[in-house]
């Protein structure tokens, strides 16, 4: 497998520094309420810090690793094969069209530290809403906007939670929970508005 020189879709050129600045994938998923049996789509997934561990944790459910870079998809497929991970499916697609390429609805869609790299956040929200099964959740994790020496990108590359809510509101996604993922990261949990009306 070709080694990835940098983590795509981040402002950080050092993958080891990027990994160390994030919570462990298992802790991240647990904090967000994603557990074994939950089908998950990780959008703008980059080179694989989350998809491979997520697939191992959520098996036998499928984890879809979605990234617009076809080389990333190939690398993840090779890594999954090398590690004997059978429930990871790579999808080479942009965040604004990925839903049609998923063969089945998922329990959760996750974008972690990469929303600033999405060209059309509202279109992404619409795709996420289409990809979710009834009662499914969109999970957005990003660096806290105040920044500091937390190993993350500079302030101009961070997305404020209010910006996230504003971008996703036209897609009829409503925030239902805030998660303190780590001292450096916040998490936002969204549900589809029509799902919430159905159960209220």
Secondary structure per residue as TSV (DSSP state, phi and psi in degrees):
chain	resnum	aa	ss	phi	psi
A	1	X	-	360.0	134.9
A	2	X	-	-70.6	134.4
A	3	X	-	-75.8	134.8
A	4	X	-	-83.1	123.6
A	5	X	S	-73.6	-27.7
A	6	X	S	-149.6	159.8
A	7	X	-	-81.8	113.1
A	8	X	T	-66.8	154.4
A	9	X	T	70.2	17.3
A	10	X	S	-128.8	169.4
A	11	X	S	-95.0	8.6
A	12	X	-	-107.1	129.1
A	13	X	S	-88.9	-12.5
A	14	X	-	-106.2	106.9
A	15	X	H	-63.8	-33.1
A	16	X	H	-66.3	-40.8
A	17	X	H	-65.7	-39.1
A	18	X	H	-63.2	-45.7
A	19	X	H	-61.3	-45.5
A	20	X	H	-67.9	-23.5
A	21	X	H	-81.1	-16.2
A	22	X	S	-98.2	151.4
A	23	X	-	-65.1	157.4
A	24	X	-	-58.3	142.3
A	25	X	H	-52.5	-40.4
A	26	X	H	-63.9	-41.2
A	27	X	H	-67.8	-37.6
A	28	X	H	-62.3	-48.8
A	29	X	H	-65.1	-39.6
A	30	X	H	-62.9	-43.3
A	31	X	H	-61.5	-32.9
A	32	X	H	-86.1	-3.4
A	33	X	T	80.1	23.8
A	34	X	-	-100.8	125.6
A	35	X	-	-136.5	-179.6
A	36	X	T	-50.8	134.6
A	37	X	T	93.9	-10.7
A	38	X	-	-85.7	121.7
A	39	X	-	-75.0	135.0
A	40	X	E	-134.9	137.7
A	41	X	E	-112.6	121.5
A	42	X	E	-102.4	113.0
A	43	X	E	-98.7	143.4
A	44	X	T	56.4	48.4
A	45	X	-	-73.1	-20.3
A	46	X	T	68.8	-153.1
A	47	X	T	-83.3	1.5
A	48	X	S	120.2	14.1
A	49	X	T	-59.6	-37.1
A	50	X	T	-99.4	-43.4
A	51	X	H	-58.7	-46.0
A	52	X	H	-66.4	-49.6
A	53	X	H	-62.0	-35.9
A	54	X	H	-63.6	-41.6
A	55	X	H	-61.8	-41.5
A	56	X	H	-65.1	-38.1
A	57	X	H	-75.3	-33.5
A	58	X	H	-98.4	-3.5
A	59	X	T	-52.4	141.7
A	60	X	T	-90.7	4.3
A	61	X	S	-64.3	154.4
A	62	X	-	-83.6	139.0
A	63	X	E	-112.9	122.2
A	64	X	E	-98.4	121.8
A	65	X	E	-98.8	106.1
A	66	X	E	-105.3	124.4
A	67	X	E	-152.2	143.1
A	68	X	S	-71.6	-15.9
A	69	X	-	-87.6	111.8
A	70	X	H	-61.1	-30.1
A	71	X	H	-65.5	-36.9
A	72	X	H	-62.9	-44.3
A	73	X	H	-59.1	-43.7
A	74	X	H	-63.1	-41.8
A	75	X	H	-63.6	-41.5
A	76	X	H	-67.5	-40.9
A	77	X	H	-59.5	-43.8
A	78	X	H	-65.8	-41.7
A	79	X	H	-65.6	-40.9
A	80	X	H	-62.7	-43.3
A	81	X	H	-62.4	-42.4
A	82	X	H	-63.8	-34.0
A	83	X	H	-96.5	2.2
A	84	X	T	71.8	24.2
A	85	X	-	-86.9	115.3
A	86	X	-	-100.1	-9.8
A	87	X	S	-107.9	16.3
A	88	X	E	-101.3	127.4
A	89	X	E	-122.0	121.7
A	90	X	E	-86.7	138.4
A	91	X	E	-128.7	114.0
A	92	X	E	-86.0	98.7
A	93	X	-	-161.2	152.7
A	94	X	-	-78.3	163.5
A	95	X	T	-65.3	-19.1
A	96	X	T	-92.6	1.3
A	97	X	T	-139.8	3.7
A	98	X	G	-68.2	-27.6
A	99	X	G	-58.5	-39.6
A	100	X	G	-65.7	-18.1
A	101	X	G	-93.1	-4.9
A	102	X	-	-86.3	131.2
A	103	X	S	-74.0	-15.7
A	104	X	S	-153.2	155.6
A	105	X	-	-63.3	156.2
A	106	X	E	-117.4	161.7
A	107	X	E	-77.7	-28.7
A	108	X	E	-152.3	146.9
A	109	X	E	-117.1	131.5
A	110	X	E	-123.5	132.4
A	111	X	E	-125.9	121.4
A	112	X	E	-122.3	111.6
A	113	X	S	66.5	19.3
A	114	X	-	-134.4	6.2
A	115	X	G	-63.6	-30.9
A	116	X	G	-65.9	-18.4
A	117	X	G	-90.1	-4.7
A	118	X	-	-82.1	124.7
A	119	X	S	-65.3	-37.6
A	120	X	-	-133.3	87.1
A	121	X	H	-58.8	-36.3
A	122	X	H	-67.8	-41.0
A	123	X	H	-62.6	-38.2
A	124	X	H	-60.9	-43.9
A	125	X	H	-59.6	-40.6
A	126	X	H	-63.8	-39.7
A	127	X	H	-66.2	-41.3
A	128	X	H	-61.2	-43.4
A	129	X	H	-60.9	-38.4
A	130	X	H	-69.7	-31.1
A	131	X	H	-78.4	-19.4
A	132	X	E	-83.8	142.2
A	133	X	E	-73.8	164.7
A	134	X	E	-54.6	129.6
A	135	X	E	84.3	2.0
A	136	X	E	-72.9	169.9
A	137	X	E	-130.6	143.0
A	138	X	E	-98.8	129.2
A	139	X	E	-117.2	122.8
A	140	X	E	-117.2	122.2
A	141	X	E	-121.3	132.3
A	142	X	E	-153.3	174.1
A	143	X	E	-72.1	140.0
A	144	X	-	-59.7	136.4
A	145	X	T	-66.0	-23.8
A	146	X	T	-69.3	-20.9
A	147	X	-	70.4	-141.4
A	148	X	-	111.4	-168.8
A	149	X	S	-89.7	64.7
A	150	X	S	-106.4	7.3
A	151	X	S	85.4	0.8
A	152	X	S	-94.2	-172.7
A	153	X	-	-71.4	166.3
A	154	X	-	-65.9	164.0
A	155	X	G	-53.8	-38.3
A	156	X	G	-68.2	-12.1
A	157	X	G	-105.3	12.2
A	158	X	-	-105.6	152.8
A	159	X	-	-113.7	119.1
A	160	X	-	-69.8	142.9
A	161	X	H	-54.8	-35.1
A	162	X	H	-64.1	-36.6
A	163	X	H	-65.1	-39.2
A	164	X	H	-62.4	-48.5
A	165	X	H	-60.5	-41.8
A	166	X	H	-65.0	-38.9
A	167	X	H	-70.0	-32.3
A	168	X	H	-92.9	-15.6
A	169	X	H	-58.0	-42.7
A	170	X	T	-63.8	-17.9
A	171	X	T	-87.7	9.6
A	172	X	T	60.0	40.0
A	173	X	E	-109.4	129.6
A	174	X	E	-114.5	133.3
A	175	X	E	-71.8	131.9
A	176	X	E	-116.4	-14.3
A	177	X	E	-160.9	147.5
A	178	X	E	-112.9	137.6
A	179	X	E	-121.1	128.5
A	180	X	E	-82.3	90.2
A	181	X	E	-68.4	-44.1
A	182	X	E	-162.8	171.1
A	183	X	T	-57.8	-24.3
A	184	X	T	-101.1	-10.4
A	185	X	E	-132.6	143.0
A	186	X	E	-109.9	158.9
A	187	X	E	-130.5	138.7
A	188	X	E	-121.6	133.8
A	189	X	E	-111.7	124.7
A	190	X	E	-117.5	148.6
A	191	X	E	-127.4	159.3
A	192	X	E	-71.5	137.1
A	193	X	H	-59.2	-40.4
A	194	X	H	-70.4	-27.3
A	195	X	H	-67.4	-39.6
A	196	X	H	-68.6	-37.2
A	197	X	H	-66.0	-33.9
A	198	X	H	-65.7	-33.7
A	199	X	H	-98.4	-6.5
A	200	X	-	-88.3	360.0
